[in-house]
Amino acid sequence: MLRRLIWALVKAALILVVLTALGLLAYAYVGPMLFPADFAAPVSEVVKPVTIEIGR
């Protein structure tokens, strides 16, 4: 009986892992179409001064 319970738990865990992977894959493909703001890269110009010392 214990062996059946452990096998059922392992099966349930594997099914959850597969469903989670499929959900993440679907979100990666469909997400940008449904939630474009979440996937957009931040658009801002960054200007920082750089000091280069040569020959010291």
C-alpha positions as CSV (number, residue, x, y, z in Angstrom):
1,M,0.0,0.0,0.0
2,L,2.8,2.4,0.8
3,R,4.4,1.6,-2.5
4,R,1.2,2.6,-4.3
5,L,1.0,5.9,-2.4
6,I,4.6,6.8,-3.2
7,W,4.1,6.0,-6.9
8,A,1.0,8.1,-6.9
9,L,2.8,11.0,-5.4
10,V,5.7,10.7,-7.8
11,K,3.3,10.6,-10.7
12,A,1.4,13.6,-9.4
13,A,4.7,15.5,-9.0
14,L,5.8,14.6,-12.6
15,I,2.5,15.7,-14.0
16,L,2.8,19.0,-12.1
17,V,6.3,19.6,-13.5
18,V,5.2,18.9,-17.0
19,L,2.1,21.2,-16.7
20,T,4.3,23.9,-15.2
21,A,6.8,23.7,-18.0
22,L,4.0,23.8,-20.6
23,G,2.5,26.8,-18.9
24,L,5.8,28.7,-18.9
25,L,6.4,27.9,-22.5
26,A,2.9,29.1,-23.4
27,Y,3.4,32.3,-21.5
28,A,6.7,32.9,-23.2
29,Y,5.0,32.6,-26.6
30,V,1.6,34.2,-26.0
31,G,2.6,36.6,-23.2
32,P,4.0,39.3,-25.5
33,M,0.8,39.4,-27.5
34,L,-1.4,39.6,-24.4
35,F,0.8,41.7,-22.1
36,P,3.1,43.8,-24.3
37,A,4.0,46.2,-21.5
38,D,5.4,43.4,-19.4
39,F,7.7,42.2,-22.1
40,A,8.9,45.6,-23.5
41,A,12.5,46.6,-22.9
42,P,12.9,49.8,-20.8
43,V,13.5,52.7,-23.2
44,S,15.8,55.4,-21.8
45,E,19.1,56.9,-22.8
46,V,21.9,56.5,-20.2
47,V,24.8,59.0,-20.4
48,K,27.7,58.5,-18.1
49,P,31.1,60.2,-18.3
50,V,34.1,57.9,-18.9
51,T,37.7,58.9,-18.1
52,I,40.3,56.9,-19.9
53,E,43.9,57.2,-18.7
54,I,46.5,56.0,-21.3
55,G,50.2,55.5,-20.8
56,R,50.8,55.9,-17.1
